[in-house]
Amino acid sequence: MGGSGIEVPLEDLDDSDNPIFTLSGLSENMVYYLAVTAYNEQGSESGYSNEVNHLVEPVVNMYTITSSAGSGGSITPSGATTVSQDSSQVYNITSEAGYHVADVLVDGSSAGAVSSYTFNNVT
C-alpha cells in the first residue's frame, strides 16, 4: 500500500459502535484512498480493510438574489432566486400599459431605465 498514513485515535469501542470521523484539509478535485486497521483489547492489530476511494468535489458557493417590482410593472424572475458562484442571472423588467420603467435599482444604485439586467459572474 503506497501513500502516507494518518492515524486517527479512537476511544474504546465495542462491536456495536459505528465510529465516524471527518478528515479535514483535503484538496478539491483530488481522489483519496482509505483503508483502516484496528487494535483489539490485547493490542493486536488487524490487517488493513478493503481500500475505498473518494473524490473531493469542489465547494460551490450559492447566493440569493432578491428582486421585486413596484406598482405598474413586473420583474422576472421575481422574489428570491438562488444562483451558484460564477454563474449569471438575467432579469427581465416590463411595465404595464400606461406605465414606463423609470429606473432599475441594483444594490441601491441606479442601472437606468433598462428592460433587462444581468448579474454576471456572481460572487
Backbone as ProteinMPNN parsed JSONL, in Angstrom:
{"seq_chain_A": "MGGSGIEVPLEDLDDSDNPIFTLSGLSENMVYYLAVTAYNEQGSESGYSNEVNHLVEPVVNMYTITSSAGSGGSITPSGATTVSQDSSQVYNITSEAGYHVADVLVDGSSAGAVSSYTFNNVT", "coords_chain_A": {"N_chain_A": [[0.855, -1.17, 0.0], [0.69, 2.144, -0.957], [1.533, 5.659, -0.483], [0.732, 8.007, 2.163], [0.148, 7.599, 5.666], [-2.459, 8.274, 8.01], [-3.027, 8.407, 11.36], [-5.848, 7.934, 13.231], [-6.812, 8.343, 16.32], [-9.078, 6.515, 18.297], [-11.401, 6.256, 20.961], [-12.109, 3.611, 23.377], [-13.951, 1.142, 21.8], [-16.825, -0.896, 21.207], [-18.251, -3.881, 19.719], [-20.736, -2.966, 18.861], [-20.51, -0.344, 18.226], [-20.307, 2.298, 15.812], [-18.016, 3.877, 14.495], [-17.475, 7.209, 13.375], [-15.628, 9.55, 11.604], [-14.173, 12.685, 10.603], [-12.205, 13.826, 7.971], [-10.183, 16.603, 7.508], [-9.002, 19.479, 5.631], [-8.473, 18.512, 3.112], [-7.654, 18.492, -0.369], [-9.463, 19.973, -3.077], [-10.908, 18.331, -5.948], [-9.321, 16.068, -5.887], [-8.518, 12.613, -5.582], [-8.838, 10.498, -2.87], [-7.568, 7.684, -1.159], [-8.566, 5.242, 1.098], [-7.948, 3.093, 3.853], [-8.384, 1.039, 6.7], [-7.155, -0.031, 9.922], [-7.446, -1.97, 12.938], [-7.173, -2.232, 16.532], [-7.246, -4.783, 18.969], [-8.375, -5.604, 22.355], [-6.118, -6.762, 23.443], [-4.097, -5.501, 22.16], [-3.351, -6.332, 19.667], [-2.967, -5.796, 16.22], [-5.205, -5.538, 13.477], [-5.387, -6.691, 10.037], [-5.278, -4.583, 7.081], [-8.315, -2.994, 6.049], [-10.571, -3.407, 3.238], [-9.719, -1.29, 0.556], [-11.038, 1.931, 0.006], [-12.183, 4.626, -2.086], [-12.434, 8.181, -2.559], [-13.605, 11.006, -4.225], [-12.9, 14.337, -3.745], [-15.122, 16.752, -4.071], [-15.382, 20.017, -5.583], [-16.212, 22.871, -3.613], [-19.194, 24.557, -4.012], [-20.262, 27.72, -3.847], [-23.333, 29.193, -2.977], [-25.635, 31.761, -3.782], [-28.153, 34.197, -2.982], [-30.345, 36.115, -4.846], [-32.537, 38.739, -4.584], [-35.466, 39.992, -5.944], [-37.798, 42.586, -6.833], [-40.712, 44.368, -7.978], [-42.159, 47.603, -8.446], [-45.486, 49.106, -8.255], [-47.368, 48.852, -11.272], [-45.59, 47.529, -12.835], [-43.43, 44.693, -13.598], [-41.075, 42.099, -12.7], [-39.028, 39.494, -13.85], [-37.108, 36.671, -13.114], [-39.131, 36.851, -10.118], [-38.848, 37.718, -6.676], [-36.989, 35.592, -4.421], [-34.08, 34.237, -5.812], [-31.912, 31.589, -6.233], [-28.524, 31.317, -6.992], [-25.531, 29.874, -8.341], [-22.045, 30.291, -7.501], [-20.047, 32.275, -9.66], [-21.807, 32.063, -11.763], [-24.364, 33.358, -14.012], [-27.228, 35.53, -13.935], [-30.209, 36.495, -15.41], [-32.506, 39.173, -15.462], [-35.716, 40.206, -16.408], [-37.452, 43.135, -17.075], [-40.579, 44.615, -17.128], [-43.15, 46.921, -18.067], [-46.534, 47.776, -17.252], [-49.436, 48.474, -19.326], [-49.73, 51.9, -20.059], [-47.809, 52.652, -18.278], [-44.276, 53.242, -17.647], [-40.875, 52.131, -17.451], [-39.078, 53.692, -15.051], [-36.691, 53.624, -13.573], [-34.194, 51.268, -12.648], [-33.095, 49.728, -9.811], [-30.119, 48.413, -8.556], [-28.693, 46.772, -6.029], [-29.114, 49.126, -4.618], [-28.155, 51.1, -6.287], [-28.538, 53.055, -9.272], [-29.429, 51.529, -12.316], [-30.472, 52.528, -14.5], [-33.156, 53.105, -16.913], [-33.815, 50.329, -17.806], [-34.66, 47.366, -19.724], [-33.847, 44.87, -19.147], [-31.614, 43.158, -16.931], [-28.452, 41.85, -16.159], [-26.803, 39.83, -13.881], [-23.531, 39.112, -13.774], [-21.045, 36.566, -13.434], [-21.44, 35.865, -10.621], [-20.535, 36.544, -7.312]], "CA_chain_A": [[0.0, 0.0, 0.0], [1.523, 3.332, -1.044], [0.973, 6.885, 0.083], [1.053, 8.282, 3.553], [-0.905, 7.186, 6.58], [-2.913, 9.169, 9.068], [-3.602, 7.632, 12.447], [-6.949, 8.619, 13.903], [-7.06, 7.596, 17.56], [-10.456, 6.431, 18.764], [-11.562, 5.72, 22.311], [-12.544, 2.217, 23.413], [-15.179, 0.87, 21.061], [-17.218, -2.297, 21.21], [-18.777, -4.352, 18.434], [-21.96, -2.28, 18.451], [-20.213, 1.039, 17.843], [-20.094, 2.604, 14.405], [-17.258, 5.139, 14.572], [-17.454, 8.112, 12.228], [-14.725, 10.68, 11.788], [-14.079, 13.573, 9.446], [-10.873, 14.28, 7.585], [-10.258, 17.987, 7.037], [-7.816, 19.972, 4.945], [-8.244, 17.787, 1.865], [-7.68, 19.344, -1.562], [-10.554, 19.741, -4.018], [-10.607, 17.637, -7.207], [-8.328, 15.021, -5.647], [-9.06, 11.341, -5.122], [-8.142, 9.966, -1.705], [-7.77, 6.259, -0.955], [-8.579, 4.996, 2.532], [-8.057, 1.753, 4.411], [-8.237, 1.157, 8.151], [-6.817, -1.183, 10.752], [-7.982, -1.838, 14.296], [-6.475, -2.938, 17.603], [-8.15, -5.387, 19.94], [-8.041, -5.313, 23.755], [-4.77, -7.254, 23.735], [-3.134, -4.683, 21.438], [-3.025, -6.899, 18.361], [-3.516, -5.007, 15.116], [-5.796, -6.295, 12.37], [-4.909, -6.313, 8.713], [-5.999, -3.445, 6.505], [-9.629, -3.221, 5.44], [-10.598, -3.134, 1.804], [-9.474, 0.118, 0.255], [-12.115, 2.694, -0.631], [-11.682, 5.918, -2.554], [-13.421, 9.259, -2.564], [-13.23, 12.235, -4.919], [-13.324, 15.534, -3.025], [-15.743, 17.674, -5.027], [-15.202, 21.425, -5.235], [-17.31, 23.519, -2.906], [-19.861, 25.562, -4.839], [-20.996, 28.676, -3.029], [-24.63, 29.586, -3.517], [-26.035, 33.111, -3.397], [-29.556, 34.513, -3.226], [-30.653, 37.441, -5.382], [-33.949, 39.013, -4.338], [-35.958, 41.042, -6.841], [-39.204, 42.986, -6.705], [-41.1, 45.486, -8.845], [-43.182, 48.488, -7.901], [-46.782, 49.016, -8.933], [-47.327, 49.203, -12.685], [-44.55, 46.801, -13.556], [-43.075, 43.366, -13.088], [-39.717, 41.617, -12.96], [-38.983, 38.038, -13.941], [-37.891, 36.086, -12.038], [-39.465, 37.729, -9.005], [-38.618, 37.099, -5.37], [-35.647, 35.062, -4.155], [-33.522, 33.315, -6.801], [-30.618, 31.071, -5.79], [-27.588, 31.114, -8.099], [-24.225, 29.382, -7.915], [-20.911, 31.19, -7.696], [-19.506, 32.453, -11.012], [-22.837, 31.943, -12.794], [-25.046, 34.606, -14.371], [-28.68, 35.51, -13.795], [-30.841, 37.57, -16.177], [-33.818, 39.646, -15.011], [-36.464, 40.966, -17.412], [-38.285, 44.144, -16.446], [-41.617, 45.091, -18.046], [-44.15, 47.83, -17.49], [-47.911, 47.545, -17.691], [-49.956, 49.507, -20.242], [-49.882, 53.204, -19.428], [-46.66, 52.899, -17.401], [-42.958, 53.014, -18.246], [-39.825, 51.879, -16.464], [-38.382, 54.942, -14.755], [-35.337, 53.326, -13.108], [-33.977, 49.956, -12.046], [-32.069, 49.812, -8.775], [-29.368, 47.186, -8.296], [-27.938, 47.008, -4.79], [-29.301, 50.519, -4.229], [-27.604, 52.017, -7.293], [-29.321, 53.116, -10.499], [-28.971, 50.866, -13.538], [-31.158, 53.221, -15.58], [-34.478, 52.609, -17.329], [-33.468, 49.185, -18.651], [-35.686, 46.322, -19.806], [-33.264, 43.648, -18.585], [-30.361, 43.349, -16.198], [-27.772, 40.575, -15.956], [-25.731, 39.686, -12.901], [-22.515, 38.242, -14.366], [-20.007, 36.03, -12.549], [-21.911, 36.143, -9.262], [-19.633, 36.181, -6.203]], "C_chain_A": [[0.901, 1.232, 0.0], [0.884, 4.519, -0.37], [1.38, 7.068, 1.519], [-0.131, 7.922, 4.423], [-1.223, 8.259, 7.59], [-3.517, 8.284, 10.135], [-4.655, 8.473, 13.138], [-7.259, 7.836, 15.164], [-8.531, 7.66, 17.959], [-10.462, 5.836, 20.159], [-11.987, 4.251, 22.217], [-13.893, 2.064, 22.719], [-15.539, -0.592, 21.23], [-17.854, -2.642, 19.867], [-19.991, -3.573, 17.942], [-21.703, -0.849, 17.995], [-19.967, 1.169, 16.348], [-19.331, 3.925, 14.349], [-17.282, 5.914, 13.256], [-16.471, 9.225, 12.544], [-14.612, 11.438, 10.48], [-12.627, 13.936, 9.205], [-11.016, 15.693, 7.045], [-8.961, 18.362, 6.332], [-7.497, 19.235, 3.656], [-8.389, 18.734, 0.677], [-8.839, 18.96, -2.473], [-10.032, 19.067, -5.283], [-9.488, 16.609, -7.073], [-9.058, 13.764, -5.198], [-8.192, 10.864, -3.968], [-8.534, 8.504, -1.533], [-7.625, 5.977, 0.53], [-8.685, 3.51, 2.829], [-7.8, 1.897, 5.904], [-7.76, -0.153, 8.751], [-7.414, -0.929, 12.129], [-7.098, -2.613, 15.262], [-7.511, -3.558, 18.52], [-7.674, -5.061, 21.355], [-6.636, -5.767, 24.123], [-3.691, -6.467, 22.994], [-2.721, -5.242, 20.096], [-3.72, -6.101, 17.264], [-4.061, -5.925, 14.031], [-5.072, -5.946, 11.077], [-5.706, -5.119, 8.205], [-7.352, -3.882, 5.953], [-9.496, -3.105, 3.927], [-10.425, -1.636, 1.592], [-10.704, 0.73, -0.409], [-11.524, 4.005, -1.115], [-12.82, 6.921, -2.582], [-12.837, 10.467, -3.284], [-13.77, 13.411, -4.12], [-13.81, 16.543, -4.056], [-15.475, 19.113, -4.607], [-16.444, 21.96, -4.524], [-17.887, 24.591, -3.823], [-20.661, 26.463, -3.909], [-22.275, 29.074, -3.742], [-24.998, 30.96, -2.959], [-27.505, 33.311, -3.73], [-29.669, 35.941, -3.719], [-32.155, 37.628, -5.196], [-34.388, 40.185, -5.201], [-37.425, 41.344, -6.551], [-39.449, 44.172, -7.621], [-42.155, 46.319, -8.13], [-44.486, 48.326, -8.663], [-46.633, 49.475, -10.378], [-46.266, 48.477, -13.472], [-44.299, 45.439, -12.954], [-41.63, 43.049, -13.441], [-39.762, 40.096, -12.924], [-37.532, 37.581, -13.976], [-38.102, 37.093, -10.904], [-39.26, 36.988, -7.692], [-37.192, 36.614, -5.243], [-35.257, 34.045, -5.221], [-32.147, 32.888, -6.311], [-29.755, 30.791, -7.01], [-26.252, 30.635, -7.548], [-23.134, 30.395, -8.253], [-20.431, 31.128, -9.135], [-20.54, 32.259, -12.119], [-23.442, 33.315, -13.073], [-26.542, 34.43, -14.172], [-29.248, 36.729, -14.501], [-32.201, 37.883, -15.568], [-34.444, 40.468, -16.125], [-37.463, 41.865, -16.703], [-39.295, 44.641, -17.476], [-42.569, 46.022, -17.304], [-45.526, 47.466, -18.032], [-48.333, 48.677, -18.62], [-50.181, 50.808, -19.471], [-48.753, 53.561, -18.478], [-45.384, 52.763, -18.22], [-41.957, 52.791, -17.12], [-39.061, 53.176, -16.269], [-36.933, 54.678, -14.359], [-35.319, 51.91, -12.538], [-32.839, 50.113, -11.054], [-31.447, 48.44, -8.562], [-28.46, 47.466, -7.115], [-27.976, 48.481, -4.397], [-28.771, 51.537, -5.212], [-28.415, 51.931, -8.581], [-28.642, 52.363, -11.637], [-29.628, 51.515, -14.748], [-32.509, 52.592, -15.875], [-34.281, 51.46, -18.307], [-34.599, 48.164, -18.661], [-35.161, 44.964, -19.348], [-31.979, 44.015, -17.862], [-29.773, 41.966, -15.956], [-26.724, 40.708, -14.87], [-24.755, 38.682, -13.506], [-21.518, 37.791, -13.314], [-20.307, 36.335, -11.085], [-20.896, 35.647, -8.236], [-20.11, 36.817, -4.926]], "O_chain_A": [[1.778, 1.359, 0.855], [-0.178, 4.405, 0.242], [2.26, 6.374, 2.029], [-1.276, 7.937, 3.971], [-0.363, 9.051, 7.976], [-4.42, 7.495, 9.854], [-4.384, 9.591, 13.578], [-7.894, 6.783, 15.101], [-9.144, 8.728, 17.955], [-9.618, 5.004, 20.492], [-12.197, 3.72, 21.126], [-14.849, 2.776, 23.025], [-14.658, -1.438, 21.38], [-17.976, -1.787, 18.99], [-20.249, -3.522, 16.74], [-22.594, -0.211, 17.434], [-19.474, 0.241, 15.706], [-19.938, 4.981, 14.173], [-17.129, 5.345, 12.176], [-16.489, 9.78, 13.643], [-14.909, 10.918, 9.405], [-11.907, 14.308, 10.131], [-11.881, 15.951, 6.209], [-7.958, 17.655, 6.425], [-6.376, 19.32, 3.155], [-9.174, 19.68, 0.731], [-9.16, 17.782, -2.626], [-8.864, 19.214, -5.643], [-8.79, 16.317, -8.044], [-10.084, 13.836, -4.521], [-6.966, 10.83, -4.071], [-9.69, 8.132, -1.737], [-6.664, 6.425, 1.156], [-9.405, 2.771, 2.158], [-7.067, 2.793, 6.322], [-7.933, -1.227, 8.176], [-7.833, 0.185, 12.444], [-6.373, -3.527, 14.869], [-8.535, -2.942, 18.817], [-6.696, -4.336, 21.538], [-6.028, -5.204, 25.033], [-2.502, -6.729, 23.173], [-1.834, -4.691, 19.444], [-4.902, -5.774, 17.366], [-3.464, -6.952, 13.706], [-4.253, -5.028, 11.033], [-6.684, -4.699, 8.824], [-7.506, -4.998, 5.456], [-8.438, -2.749, 3.408], [-10.931, -0.823, 2.366], [-11.326, 0.118, -1.277], [-10.489, 4.448, -0.618], [-13.997, 6.563, -2.623], [-11.721, 10.898, -2.995], [-14.969, 13.477, -3.846], [-13.022, 17.112, -4.812], [-15.355, 19.403, -3.416], [-17.57, 21.549, -4.805], [-17.155, 25.432, -4.346], [-21.614, 26.024, -3.265], [-22.292, 29.265, -4.958], [-24.704, 31.273, -1.806], [-28.039, 32.678, -4.641], [-29.155, 36.868, -3.093], [-32.948, 36.778, -5.6], [-33.759, 41.243, -5.192], [-38.182, 40.488, -6.093], [-38.52, 44.89, -7.993], [-42.934, 45.812, -7.323], [-44.587, 47.523, -9.59], [-45.856, 50.386, -10.668], [-46.056, 48.769, -14.649], [-44.879, 45.077, -11.93], [-41.044, 43.641, -14.348], [-40.436, 39.493, -12.089], [-36.775, 38.073, -14.813], [-37.348, 38.055, -10.758], [-39.473, 35.779, -7.61], [-36.287, 37.155, -5.878], [-36.004, 33.108, -5.501], [-31.307, 33.734, -6.007], [-30.186, 30.118, -7.946], [-25.888, 30.957, -6.416], [-23.276, 31.226, -9.149], [-20.411, 30.063, -9.751], [-20.187, 32.287, -13.298], [-23.074, 34.307, -12.444], [-27.059, 33.315, -14.234], [-28.833, 37.857, -14.238], [-32.953, 36.979, -15.204], [-33.788, 41.325, -16.718], [-38.222, 41.418, -15.844], [-38.914, 45.045, -18.575], [-42.761, 45.919, -16.092], [-45.657, 46.921, -19.128], [-47.671, 49.712, -18.691], [-50.747, 50.81, -18.378], [-48.738, 54.661, -17.925], [-45.398, 52.241, -19.335], [-42.172, 53.212, -15.984], [-38.464, 53.699, -17.209], [-36.039, 55.423, -14.761], [-36.322, 51.429, -12.011], [-31.753, 50.573, -11.406], [-32.147, 47.44, -8.408], [-27.561, 48.303, -7.197], [-26.987, 49.021, -3.901], [-28.926, 52.738, -4.989], [-28.918, 50.865, -8.938], [-27.449, 52.53, -11.891], [-29.381, 51.113, -15.885], [-32.95, 51.673, -15.185], [-34.549, 51.601, -19.5], [-35.399, 48.1, -17.727], [-35.933, 44.02, -19.179], [-31.348, 45.034, -18.143], [-30.486, 41.029, -15.596], [-25.863, 41.586, -14.926], [-25.114, 37.526, -13.727], [-21.183, 38.551, -12.405], [-19.518, 36.986, -10.402], [-20.456, 34.498, -8.277], [-19.491, 36.637, -3.878]]}, "name": "protein", "num_of_chains": 1, "seq": "MGGSGIEVPLEDLDDSDNPIFTLSGLSENMVYYLAVTAYNEQGSESGYSNEVNHLVEPVVNMYTITSSAGSGGSITPSGATTVSQDSSQVYNITSEAGYHVADVLVDGSSAGAVSSYTFNNVT"}
